[in-house]
Amino acid sequence: MEEKREISDWWSQNPMTYGIDHGTTKYETEGHALETSLGSREFFENADRQLYEWNRPLHDDTGPFGRIFPYAEYRGRPVLEIGCGMGGMAMLWASRGALVTAVDLNPTAVEQTRRRFELFGFRGRIQQEDANRLSFADAEPPKRSSSWTSAAATATSLAGCRPGRAVGACRRG
């Protein structure tokens, strides 16, 4: 448990901002540096812009990450994101009509994802959770799960799925 607390503390102090330097809110835009405030609309827009730019090969005509995520298949359906970070991927799912549950061990990530959803007008269940011990594991976990962040996070999501439920990190080809 000590190791998880240390990991959570590190990510709280060094959030995944996609800034010029890891954990900062400074971005390169139109040839100059722009400093934003964590949790501001400007911060989220710049973080998303940078994330999308870095991952351009994964986009298609349906939008960011459309080559790996079949968003349309999850409209009106539950999606679980484990390790939601600053909420960029969770917002993509919510903006395409999925019923999002986003969890993270790190309280800063949960706070920022909630702030993002509030600023952009999305609804979702955003909770601080240990993916190995999801509070809803025996209640009503999402029927489908998606974790973009890592194979390890996807594997831990199995703890929250009962037999007959599906877990997926992405769609191939």
C-alpha positions as a Markdown table, in Angstrom:
| # | Residue | x | y | z |
|---|---|---|---|---|
| 1 | Met | 0.0 | 0.0 | 0.0 |
| 2 | Glu | 2.9 | 2.3 | 0.7 |
| 3 | Glu | 4.1 | 2.0 | -2.9 |
| 4 | Lys | 0.7 | 3.0 | -4.3 |
| 5 | Arg | 0.6 | 6.0 | -2.0 |
| 6 | Glu | 4.1 | 7.0 | -3.3 |
| 7 | Ile | 2.9 | 6.6 | -6.9 |
| 8 | Ser | -0.2 | 8.7 | -6.2 |
| 9 | Asp | 1.8 | 11.4 | -4.5 |
| 10 | Trp | 4.3 | 11.6 | -7.4 |
| 11 | Trp | 1.5 | 11.9 | -10.0 |
| 12 | Ser | -0.2 | 14.5 | -7.8 |
| 13 | Gln | 3.0 | 16.6 | -7.8 |
| 14 | Asn | 3.8 | 15.9 | -11.4 |
| 15 | Pro | 0.4 | 15.7 | -13.3 |
| 16 | Met | 0.2 | 14.6 | -16.9 |
| 17 | Thr | -0.2 | 18.1 | -18.4 |
| 18 | Tyr | 1.4 | 17.5 | -21.8 |
| 19 | Gly | 3.3 | 20.7 | -21.2 |
| 20 | Ile | 6.7 | 21.7 | -22.6 |
| 21 | Asp | 8.1 | 20.1 | -19.4 |
| 22 | His | 6.4 | 17.2 | -17.7 |
| 23 | Gly | 4.0 | 18.4 | -15.0 |
| 24 | Thr | 4.1 | 22.1 | -16.1 |
| 25 | Thr | 1.3 | 24.1 | -17.6 |
| 26 | Lys | 3.5 | 25.9 | -20.2 |
| 27 | Tyr | 2.8 | 25.2 | -23.9 |
| 28 | Glu | 4.4 | 26.1 | -27.2 |
| 29 | Thr | 1.8 | 27.8 | -29.3 |
| 30 | Glu | 2.3 | 29.8 | -32.5 |
| 31 | Gly | 6.0 | 30.1 | -31.9 |
| 32 | His | 5.9 | 31.4 | -28.3 |
| 33 | Ala | 5.5 | 29.9 | -24.9 |
| 34 | Leu | 2.1 | 30.2 | -23.1 |
| 35 | Glu | 1.7 | 29.7 | -19.4 |
| 36 | Thr | -1.8 | 28.5 | -18.3 |
| 37 | Ser | -3.3 | 27.8 | -14.9 |
| 38 | Leu | -4.0 | 24.2 | -13.9 |
| 39 | Gly | -7.7 | 23.6 | -14.1 |
| 40 | Ser | -8.5 | 26.5 | -16.4 |
| 41 | Arg | -10.3 | 26.0 | -19.7 |
| 42 | Glu | -7.2 | 27.4 | -21.4 |
| 43 | Phe | -5.1 | 24.7 | -19.7 |
| 44 | Phe | -7.4 | 21.9 | -20.8 |
| 45 | Glu | -7.6 | 23.2 | -24.4 |
| 46 | Asn | -3.8 | 23.4 | -24.6 |
| 47 | Ala | -3.2 | 20.0 | -23.0 |
| 48 | Asp | -5.7 | 18.4 | -25.4 |
| 49 | Arg | -4.1 | 20.2 | -28.4 |
| 50 | Gln | -0.7 | 18.8 | -27.5 |
| 51 | Leu | -2.0 | 15.3 | -26.7 |
| 52 | Tyr | -3.9 | 15.2 | -30.1 |
| 53 | Glu | -0.8 | 16.5 | -32.0 |
| 54 | Trp | 1.5 | 13.9 | -30.5 |
| 55 | Asn | -1.0 | 11.1 | -31.4 |
| 56 | Arg | -2.1 | 12.3 | -34.8 |
| 57 | Pro | -1.6 | 8.8 | -36.5 |
| 58 | Leu | -4.3 | 7.5 | -34.2 |
| 59 | His | -7.0 | 9.9 | -35.5 |
| 60 | Asp | -9.4 | 9.4 | -38.3 |
| 61 | Asp | -12.4 | 11.2 | -39.8 |
| 62 | Thr | -14.4 | 10.5 | -36.6 |
| 63 | Gly | -11.9 | 12.5 | -34.6 |
| 64 | Pro | -9.1 | 12.0 | -32.1 |
| 65 | Phe | -8.2 | 8.4 | -31.5 |
| 66 | Gly | -10.9 | 7.2 | -33.9 |
| 67 | Arg | -8.6 | 4.6 | -35.4 |
| 68 | Ile | -8.4 | 2.7 | -32.1 |
| 69 | Phe | -11.7 | 3.5 | -30.3 |
| 70 | Pro | -15.1 | 2.7 | -31.8 |
| 71 | Tyr | -16.8 | 5.6 | -30.0 |
| 72 | Ala | -20.1 | 5.2 | -31.9 |
| 73 | Glu | -20.5 | 1.6 | -30.5 |
| 74 | Tyr | -20.6 | 3.1 | -26.9 |
| 75 | Arg | -23.1 | 5.9 | -27.3 |
| 76 | Gly | -25.5 | 5.5 | -24.4 |
| 77 | Arg | -23.4 | 2.7 | -23.0 |
| 78 | Pro | -21.1 | 2.6 | -19.9 |
| 79 | Val | -17.4 | 3.1 | -20.3 |
| 80 | Leu | -14.8 | 2.8 | -17.5 |
| 81 | Glu | -11.5 | 4.6 | -17.8 |
| 82 | Ile | -8.9 | 3.6 | -15.2 |
| 83 | Gly | -6.1 | 6.1 | -14.7 |
| 84 | Cys | -8.1 | 9.1 | -16.0 |
| 85 | Gly | -5.3 | 11.6 | -15.4 |
| 86 | Met | -6.5 | 15.1 | -16.4 |
| 87 | Gly | -9.6 | 13.7 | -18.0 |
| 88 | Gly | -8.8 | 14.2 | -21.7 |
| 89 | Met | -9.8 | 10.7 | -22.8 |
| 90 | Ala | -12.8 | 10.5 | -20.5 |
| 91 | Met | -14.1 | 13.8 | -22.1 |
| 92 | Leu | -13.7 | 12.3 | -25.6 |
| 93 | Trp | -15.9 | 9.4 | -24.5 |
| 94 | Ala | -18.4 | 11.6 | -22.8 |
| 95 | Ser | -18.6 | 14.0 | -25.8 |
| 96 | Arg | -19.5 | 11.0 | -28.0 |
| 97 | Gly | -22.4 | 10.0 | -25.8 |
| 98 | Ala | -20.8 | 7.3 | -23.6 |
| 99 | Leu | -21.8 | 7.0 | -19.9 |
| 100 | Val | -18.4 | 7.6 | -18.4 |
| 101 | Thr | -17.0 | 6.4 | -15.1 |
| 102 | Ala | -13.4 | 7.7 | -14.7 |
| 103 | Val | -11.2 | 6.6 | -11.8 |
| 104 | Asp | -7.7 | 7.4 | -10.7 |
| 105 | Leu | -5.7 | 6.7 | -7.5 |
| 106 | Asn | -4.4 | 10.3 | -7.6 |
| 107 | Pro | -6.7 | 13.0 | -6.0 |
| 108 | Thr | -5.3 | 15.7 | -8.3 |
| 109 | Ala | -6.3 | 13.8 | -11.3 |
| 110 | Val | -9.8 | 13.2 | -9.9 |
| 111 | Glu | -10.1 | 16.9 | -9.0 |
| 112 | Gln | -8.9 | 18.1 | -12.5 |
| 113 | Thr | -11.2 | 15.6 | -14.3 |
| 114 | Arg | -14.2 | 16.8 | -12.3 |
| 115 | Arg | -13.2 | 20.4 | -13.1 |
| 116 | Arg | -12.8 | 19.6 | -16.8 |
| 117 | Phe | -16.3 | 18.0 | -17.0 |
| 118 | Glu | -17.8 | 21.0 | -15.1 |
| 119 | Leu | -16.1 | 23.5 | -17.5 |
| 120 | Phe | -17.1 | 21.7 | -20.7 |
| 121 | Gly | -20.6 | 20.8 | -19.5 |
| 122 | Phe | -20.2 | 17.0 | -19.4 |
| 123 | Arg | -21.6 | 14.5 | -16.9 |
| 124 | Gly | -19.8 | 11.5 | -15.6 |
| 125 | Arg | -19.0 | 9.6 | -12.5 |
| 126 | Ile | -15.4 | 10.6 | -11.5 |
| 127 | Gln | -14.0 | 8.9 | -8.4 |
| 128 | Gln | -10.8 | 8.4 | -6.6 |
| 129 | Glu | -10.4 | 4.6 | -6.7 |
| 130 | Asp | -7.8 | 1.9 | -6.5 |
| 131 | Ala | -8.3 | -0.1 | -9.7 |
| 132 | Asn | -7.5 | -3.3 | -7.8 |
| 133 | Arg | -10.4 | -2.6 | -5.4 |
| 134 | Leu | -13.1 | -0.7 | -7.3 |
| 135 | Ser | -15.9 | 0.2 | -4.9 |
| 136 | Phe | -18.5 | -0.8 | -7.5 |
| 137 | Ala | -16.9 | -4.2 | -8.4 |
| 138 | Asp | -19.8 | -6.2 | -7.1 |
| 139 | Ala | -22.5 | -3.6 | -7.8 |
| 140 | Glu | -22.9 | -2.3 | -11.3 |
| 141 | Pro | -19.6 | -2.0 | -13.1 |
| 142 | Pro | -19.7 | -0.7 | -16.7 |
| 143 | Lys | -20.4 | -3.4 | -19.3 |
| 144 | Arg | -17.4 | -2.3 | -21.3 |
| 145 | Ser | -14.2 | -0.9 | -20.1 |
| 146 | Ser | -11.5 | 1.2 | -21.8 |
| 147 | Ser | -8.2 | 2.2 | -20.5 |
| 148 | Trp | -6.1 | 4.1 | -22.9 |
| 149 | Thr | -3.2 | 4.8 | -20.6 |
| 150 | Ser | -1.5 | 1.4 | -20.3 |
| 151 | Ala | -1.9 | -2.4 | -20.6 |
| 152 | Ala | -1.3 | -2.6 | -16.8 |
| 153 | Ala | -4.3 | -0.4 | -16.1 |
| 154 | Thr | -6.4 | -2.5 | -18.5 |
| 155 | Ala | -5.3 | -5.7 | -16.7 |
| 156 | Thr | -6.2 | -4.2 | -13.3 |
| 157 | Ser | -9.7 | -3.3 | -14.7 |
| 158 | Leu | -10.4 | -7.1 | -14.8 |
| 159 | Ala | -10.9 | -6.9 | -11.0 |
| 160 | Gly | -14.0 | -4.8 | -11.6 |
| 161 | Cys | -15.6 | -7.0 | -14.2 |
| 162 | Arg | -17.8 | -10.0 | -13.5 |
| 163 | Pro | -17.9 | -13.0 | -15.8 |
| 164 | Gly | -19.5 | -12.1 | -19.1 |
| 165 | Arg | -18.3 | -8.5 | -19.1 |
| 166 | Ala | -15.8 | -7.3 | -21.6 |
| 167 | Val | -12.6 | -5.3 | -21.1 |
| 168 | Gly | -10.7 | -3.6 | -23.9 |
| 169 | Ala | -7.8 | -1.2 | -24.3 |
| 170 | Cys | -8.3 | -0.4 | -27.9 |
| 171 | Arg | -9.5 | -1.8 | -31.3 |
| 172 | Arg | -6.9 | -3.0 | -33.7 |
| 173 | Gly | -6.8 | -2.3 | -37.4 |
